Amino acid sequence: MHSQKLAQKDIKDLYFSQQLQKLHVASLDGILYQVDPFHPSEPPIELVQLDAITALSGNEDSIILTSASGIILKMYTSGDVDQLKLKTQSRPRSIDLYNDDVVVGDWDGNLYFNDYVHKFAKFNYDNREVENGVNCVKLAHGRLFAGLSSGEVAIFDAQNVRGGPISCVQPHKHPVRALLIYAADAFFSAGNDGVCYFSYFAGGQFQSVVVSPRVFESEYIFTLDITEHAGRTLIAIGGTGFVVGVVDVSEVLVAFHAKHLVDAAPCLLHLAPVESDVWSVRFCGELLAVGQEDGTLSLLALGGQGIDSVQDELLDRLSSRTVDEGKFAGDSKNRLNARVLHDSYEFADLASIQEISPPNPMFLCSLGGQIALVLKFGGKYVQIGTVPVKTEGVLDAKNQKWDFCYEVSTEGGRMLKLFMNADEDSYTAGTRFLAENGVDGDAVDQIQQIREFIDRNAPKTSICDFILPDCAQLFKSGSKVSGKAGVQKAFEQGVPAVQQVTPLVAEKAFRHIAAAFSPLGMDGCAQAITYSTGQIPESEQQKAAFFCVLVYLVQTGALDRHRFDGFFVQTVCEAFLEATAQSLAVMSARLLSLLMGPEIRALINGKADRIVAQALQYLGKHDAECLVYSLMRQLGPQDISYGVLQTLMASESFE
């Protein structure tokens, strides 16, 4: 057996990708490692860092994980990365993926079922589905299996989870800590009292203890995995007691289904000591990977032969490497590998950035192969420095610890240091930077640009929002107001005005759809539009541009909102709910806010909660306020569930 100290904290979960033939290791220090178990001399790769990673799963083309704060990260075998932010009632405990659906269970007994492609919750942002903590979840054979802290396993129809469990069995007297799906109606479960097998087809709701923790001198069993090896069905078991076991249950399964229970017993094949308690086990072909509480990863050969020790040192922690060494940190809680940054946010030059016009005035990106700090100034983007230095809460300067230190080079050859904390926005950091370096620095172009940028009261956007747009913190753990009183107080404050679309933005948007209305121009466009769904473009980009032009025309009075019929309003609403591009979500939300009237009650037909969830997912502060308060004005707060409204009141958008 080969063991190596991989993480600083507990290795919480493991997943072996058959397609990549790589082992993925999730730790409570927030790092997701990729390890080649068949060539252990190769150093592990740190793919990503969030806050503590609490659960990991996957399928043929991707792996998915959840962090303690509810950030869900999906990483495809192609190298693409996708994210969503899930508002959970408590710390996520388990996760699983099936097709485009992801299910998450938390410590308080809440289940969350999300459509990952469209990034909206299919149910349950606020309602507890079971009365106990959900320790483990599995999606298989069209069903959702949930292991509960009561010792029960709740079984749901995966297409109708909201309807409640179709069956609930209790194989254990203590919490169910692990599940293995063996067939459509058969599973293994693990708890403090051992491992059980359950099958509807083996004499009804039958259960039996397969393995007792006493076999391993363990008080608890935390983890299971199953494999077919050399014609046998093997189960790996880990928990307390500093030991991991491999058990042959082939004869047990035959006996269960033949109902000759006394004729067979599990055969303990291997019992291996490890360095600490075991949180996760995972079969990798001929190997068994073991993730331990002290951050150690062990590899055990199923044939009983050990693996030669590895002399190569592990990679240093992500926070100790510089960008030039191939790593990059977005902030101290949400960190990406430099390769992801180069692949997803690589620009050949500043003109390339100008074409897409990112929303943030100051951000980090890969520019010409280097990580650069870029500033929007006078409608254009300028590079104000490169970023070779990253520290994490250990840089002492000016009697304070800082998360970041950016080296900003000036045209005069000076190297200035811009200190910043992870929770600061660019406005705050820029103001302090000027106070420290720019008082007499007007002759330095970059300093002057930042000064004018701040003088114009630039939006207070995080320097990291551009890098991780889906990780924008839309939610906070506490709420200043909650319940009916808080909702009513906020509602009485009135509906804010929809943010104005400027002529420059409208003209730019019109250029995307001008071919459909040529040679009328924008003024003629107001008279030519018939508001039929046949005129709405198909692509999200053109649809967003079309709605942007309509918002501008309504705001300037060129179009009367009453000229839009109910069918068109419903189409705009559906476009908002189905939007995956932020530009479409924003423009459809603004248009919907402007067109909102008494008829909206019949048009949305029970979609109010989905609209609120989508608003919190995609919209910024002002746009979310406009849309949700406009909706509440027409429906009344009673038509939106109070759980959703409390979530709404807890978000940054409504502080």
N, C-alpha and C positions, 0 to 999 in steps of 0.2 A: 504494500500500500504506500502510495506517495502522498505526502501532505505538504501544503505550503500556506503560509500566512498571506492571505490575499487582501482582506479588508480590515479596516480599523475597528469596525463594529460587527454585529451579527450578520452572517449571511442568511438572509431571510427566505430566499426562494431561488430555485434553479429551473432552467428550461433548456432542453436539448433540441436544437433545430435539425431535423433529419435532412432538409435540403442543403443547409450550409455545413452540416456535420460539425457544428460548433456548440459549445455549452455557454449559456448566458447566466450570469451570476448577479443576483440583486442583493444589495446590502443596505443595512440601516444607516450607513454613513452617506447614502444617496447615490453611490456610484453603481452603474451597470457595467459589468465586465463581460468581455467575450473571450473565451478560453478554448483552445484546441486541446481536447482531452487526450487525443491520440499522439500529439507531439508536445508534451508538457515542457520541453525545453524552450519552446517559443513563448515570449513574454505575453501576458494578457493585454488586451486592448480595452481602454476605458471609453465606452461608447457615449455615455451621457451622465450628467449628475443633476439631480433635483434635490429636494429634501429627502428625508428617509423613504426608501422604496419599501413598501409593505407587501406587495404581491406581484406575481409575474405569471404570464401564461402565453399561449401562442397557437398558431396553426401552420399550415404548409408554407404560406408566403409572408408571414409577419410574426412579430412578438409584440406583446402588449404588457404594460406595467402601470401601476398606480402608486402615487406617492402619498405621504401622510396628509398633505394639504389638498388632495383631490385632483392633482394634475395627472391626466392619463396620457401616456405617450405610446404611440404605435410606430414601430420601426419595421419597415419592409425589407425583405431580402434583397430588393433592388437597390437599397441604400436610402430610399426616401424616408422622411420622418414626418409624422403628423401628430397633432396634439388636440386635446380638448380639456376644458376645465369643468369638473363636476362638483357641484355644491352638495356636499354630504353633511349629514347631521352630526356624524362623529368620524373618527379615524377609519379610513378604509382598511378592511381586513383581508379581502379576497377578491379575485378578479378572474373572469374567463371570457373567451372570445369564440363566437360562432358566426361564420359568414360575416355580415356587416354589423352584427349586434354584439354589444359588450355588456356584461352584467357585473355589478360591483356589490359586495356586501360589506356593511360596516359593523362596528362593535356594538351598536345599540339596536341591531335587528332590522335595519333598513336595507331594502334591496333597490338598486337603481339599474334600470334597463334602458340603454341608449342605442339609438341608431348612429353608428360612428360616421357614416358617409355624410349624412346631413347634420350631424352634431346637434340633435335635439333629444330630450328625454322622452322615451315612450311612456313612462309613467314614473311616479313617485319621486318628486322633489321634496315631499313633505309628509307623506303618510307611511307609518310603520306597517310593514307587511306581516311581520311575525313578532312575537313578544320577546324574543331572545336574540342575543348577538349572533350574527352570521359569520361563522369561523371559516367556512369554505364553500365555494360554489363551483358547479360544473354544468356546462351546456353540452348536451349530447342527445342524439336520437329524437330531436324535437322537444326535449324536455329540459327543464332547469332543476337541478338538484341542489339543495341548500342544507349544509350541515349546521345545526344550531347549538347554542350553549346549553339548551335543555336536554341534550342527548337525542333529539329527534332529527330526522332527515325529512324535509319538506320537498315534495315533488310537484312542480308546476308544469302546465302546458306552456312551452316557450312562446307560443303565439298569443297567449292570453294569460300572462302572468298577473295582470290586474285582477282577474277573477278569483285569485287565491289558489292555494295548493289543491291539486286534485287528489292528493294522498299525503298522509303524514304518518310515518312509522317511527318507532323508538327502539333502535338497536342498542342504545347505551343509556346508562343511568347518569353519566357525566357528559360534559361537552364533547360534541363531535368535532375533532380537530383536523381531519383529513378525509377526503373522498376519492375513490377510484371508480370510474364507470366501467363496468365489465361487459354489459349488454344493455339492450333497450330497457329492461326492467330488472337489472341486477347490478349491484355495486358492492364494493368493499368500503367500510367506514372504520375509522380509528378514534378511540377515545381513551380516557384514563383507565378504563376497564378492559382494554384489549382491542383486537381487530375483529370485526364481524362481517359476514357475508349475507346479503339479502337478495332473494329472488322471488318474484311473483309466481314463477313457473315451478318452483320446487316445493309445492304443497301450500300455496297461498302465501300469506304474509309471514314468511319463515325467516328466522334469524338464529345465528349460532356464533358463539365465540370461537374464532379460528386460532388466535394467538393471544396469550395473556402477557401483560407487561412483566410478570414475574420471570418469564423466560429470559428476559434481558436485564433483570434486576433494575427495571426502570419504574419510576413513579408515574410518568406520563408518556404517551405516544403522541408525537406532533406531526409526523409526516409518513406518507406511503408512496410507493410507485410500483408499477407492475410491468412485466415483460414476458415474452415467450422466448425461451432459450433452450436449445438442444431438445426440443420436444416437451419441455416442461413449462409450467406456469409459475413464475417466481414473483414474490413480493418482497420489496425492501422496506424495512421499518426502522424509524429513528425517533429518538425522544431523549428523555433524561437518562442518566446512568452512564454517560460517556461510552456508549456502545451503539453499533449499528448491526442489524441482522438481515440475512437473506433467507427466505423461507420458501420451500417448494409446497404449493397448495394444489398441485394437479389432482392427486387422489381425493383430496377434500372436496373439490368441485364436482368430481364424478360422483362421489358418495352423496353429496347434497342433492343432486338432481335425480339420483337413483333412490333416494330416501333411505339409504343404509348408513345412517350417521355414525354408528358406533364402530364401523369397520375401517375407518380411515382417520388419520391424524396428520397434521402438518409436519413436514420434515424440515428441521432446522439445518440448513446447509452451511452457513457461515456466521460467525459471531466475531466482529472485529472491534477492538477498542479504538476510541478516537480521543481527541484532545479535550473536547467539551461537549455540552449538550448539542443534539442534532436538531436543526430547524427544518432541513429539507434534504431529500434524497432524490436522485434522478438517474435512471439507466441511460447509458450512452453506448449502445452496441454491446461490446464485451466488457464494458466498464460500468462501475457504479460510482457516481459523484455524490459526495457528502458535504453539505454546507453546515457549518457549525457556529455556535454562539460567539466564539472568540474571533470570528473572521477567518478561520482556517478552512480551506477547501482540500478535501481528501479524495483520492481516486483509488478504487479497489477493483482488481481484476476478478471477474466472475470465476475464472478457472483457479483462483487461489494464489496465483503468482503475483508478486509485488511488482511495482513499477520502479525503474531506476530513479534515484533521486535527481533532482534538477539543481544544477549549480548556478544557472543564470539568475541574477537578481530580478525581482519583480519591478515593474515600472513604478516610478515615483508617483506620489499622489498628484492628481490633476492640478491642485492649487500651487504646487511647487515648480511647475514648468512654465516656460515662456511661450509666447506665440511662435517664435522662431524655431522652437523645438517641436512644434507640431500640435500644440494644444491651445485651447482658447476657453475662457470662462465668460459667459454672458453676465452673470452676477453670482453672488455667493450661494444662491439657492437654486438657480436654474442655469445649468452649465451644459454647453455643447462641445463636442469634439471639433477641432479646427477643420477637419475634413468636411463635416456637415456645413459649417459656415462657408467654406470655399465653394462647396457644391451648390448650395441654395441661395447664397447672397454674394455671389461673385460678379463684379462689374469690371469691364475692361477699362473704362474711364468714367469721368464725371458726367459726360454726355449721356452715358447709358443710364445713370441714375436719374437724370433729368427726364428721360422718357417715361419712366414709371411713376415718378413723382411720389415718393413715399410720404406718409402723413407726418412723420416726426421731423422736427427742425434740426435735431442733432442725433446721430446714431453711429453705430459701428458696422462696418461691412468689410468684405474682402475686395480691395481695389488694386488691380494690377498685380495680384499675387501677394499683397501685403494687407494686414489688418489695419484699417485706417479709421480715424475719427473724422466724420464728415459733418459739415454745418450748412444749413440752408440760409443763404444771405442774398437779399435783393432778388428773390425769385429763382436763384441759381444755387447749385451746390458747390462748395469749396472744401478742399481737404485741409484740415488744420493740424494734422499730426498723425504719426503712426503709433501703434500700441504694442511695444515690445515687453511691457512689464505688467504682471498681474500678481497681486497678493490677496490673501483672504484673511482679513481681520488681524493681520500680524504686522502691519507696517506702522511703525510709530513715527509720527511727524507732527510737529507743532502741538505736543502734549495730547495727542489723540490717536486712536487706532483707526485705520482706514481700510476699506475693502478693496479699493482700486487705486492704482497710481498710473496715470497715463502720461507718457512723455510726449509733449507737444513741441514740435520744432518750428522755429520762426524763420522768416526769410533772412534775418540778420545772423543766423547761425546759432542763436541761443537755444538751449534745451530747457524748457519750463516743465514743471510737474503739476499736473492737474489731479488733485486728490478728490476722491468721491466715495460715498458709501452706497451700498446696494439699494437702499430704500430711498435715495435721493433722486430728484428729477434733474434734467439738464439745466433748467433755469436756476435752481439753487446752487448747483455746482459751478455754473458759469459765473454767477454773481460773486461767489467767494473767490473764484479764480481771478476775476478782474480786481477785486479788492487787494489781492496779494501780489499781482503781477502787472496789472494794466493801468495803474494810476498815472504813470508817466510813460506809458507804452503806446500812445496813439500812433507813433511812427511805424509801429510794427503792424502790418496789414492784418494778420490773423487776430491780434488783440483788438484792433479797431472793429473788425467784423463782429466779434463776439460782443463788444460793447454796444454796437448798434442793434444787434440781434436782441439783447436784453432790453435796451431802451424801447424797443417796439413791443414789449410785453409778449414775448413768444409764448406759445402754449406750454404748459408745464407737463411735458411728456417724458416718460422714463427713457434714459439713454439705451435701455435694453429692449424696449417694446418692439423696435424694428426687427431685432434678431429673433425674438420669440413672440410674434404677434398674438398667438393663441394663449399665451401664458399671462396676458395682462390681468392684473389682479382685480377682477370685477366684484369679488366678494370679500368681506371681512368677517371674522369670527363673531364679533359682537354687533349689537344693533343699538343705536341711541334711542330709537323708538320702536315699539313692537305692539302687536295686537291691534284690536279695533281702534283704540284711542289714537295710536300712532298713525295708522293708516288714514283715519278721518282727518287728523290734523294736517297731514301732508296733502291730502286731497283738497282741503279747504284753501290751501295756498294758491290754488289756481293752476291753469295750464300754461306753461311757458310757450313763447313763440317759437315756431320752427326756425331752425338756423337758416340764415339767408344764403342762397346760392348766388355768388357774385357773377357779374357779366362775363368776366374772364373765364371762370369755370364753365359757365353755360356755353360759351362759344367753343371751348375746347371739347365739351361733350357733344355739341352739335356736329362737330366735324366727323365724329364717329358714325353718325346716322344721316349725314347730309345727302348721301346718294339716294336715300328713299324719298327725299323731299326737294331735290334739286329741280329747278334753280330758284326755289322760293325764298331761301334764306330763313332765318329764325322767325322774323315777324310773319312771313307768309305761312310758316309752319303752324302757327297758332290757329289759322283759319282752315288749314288743310287737314289737320288731324281729325279723324272721325271717332277716335277712342274705341275702335274695335280691336278685339284681341288679335285679329289677323295682321294688324300693323305693328304689334309688339315683336321686336326681334327675338331670335331664338337664343343666341349666346348670352351668357351672363354679363359680359363686358358691354355689349351693345344695348342690352336691356337696361343696365345701370345708366348708360349715357342717355337713353331715351327718357327714363324717369327723371334724370337730372334736368333735362330740358323742360319737361312738364312742370317740375317744381319751380323752376325759374319763371316760367310763363304765368303760373298761378300767382306766385308771389309779387310779380310786377303788374298784375291786373290784366295781362293780355288774354288770359283764359279765366272764365268763371267756373268755379268748382262744380256748380250745379249742372254744367254741361256733361259731366261724366255720369254715366248710368251705373246702376248697382252692379251689373255684371262686370264692368270694368274695375270697379272698386274691389270686388271679390277676386278678380285676377291679380290685382296689385297685392292683395293680402296673401294669396297663395305664393306669389313670387317672393314675398318677404319670408314666409315660412320655409320655403325650399331653398333659399339662398345659401350658397356656400362661400361666395366671394363677399368680402366685407363691403366693397363698393356697392354691390347690388342690395345688400341688406340695409345700408345707410340710406340710399336714395329711395328705395321702395318704402322704407319706414317714414321718411319725410313726406313723401307723396301721400301715403296712407293717413298720416296725421292731418295733412291739409284737406283731404277729401272726407274726413270722418264726419258722419252725420247720424241722425236717429236711425236710419236704415241699416246701420252697421250691425245692430243686434241680430237681425235675421240673416245677414250675410255671413258672419263669421261662424254662426251655428256651433257654439261650444268650444271655439278655438282660443278663447281668451288666455287660458293658462299657457298654451303653446306660444302665443304671441309674446307673453311676458318672458318666458324662458328664452326665446330666441333673441329678444331685446337685450337681456342680460348677457347673452353669449356673444353677440356681435356688435352691439352699439356702444358708443361712448356715453358719457354722462348726460349731455344735453339732449341728444337724440333719443336716448332711452326715456328720459323724463317726458319729453314731448309726446312720444307714442303712447306710453303707458297711461299718463294722465289724461290724454285725449280719449283713450279707450275707457278709462274709468268715468269720465264725464258723461259718456253716452250710455254706458252699461250700469254704472253704479258699482261701488266696491263689492256689493253682495254677489255679483256675478263672477267674481274672481276669487278662487279659494284663498282663505286667510293664510294658509301655509305658504302659498306662492307670494302673497303680499308681504308676509314677514320676511321672506327671502329677499324680496324687492327692497324693503326698508333697510335691510342689513347691508346692501350693496353700496359701493362707493358712489354709484350714480345718484343715490338719494340721501346722502349725508347732509 
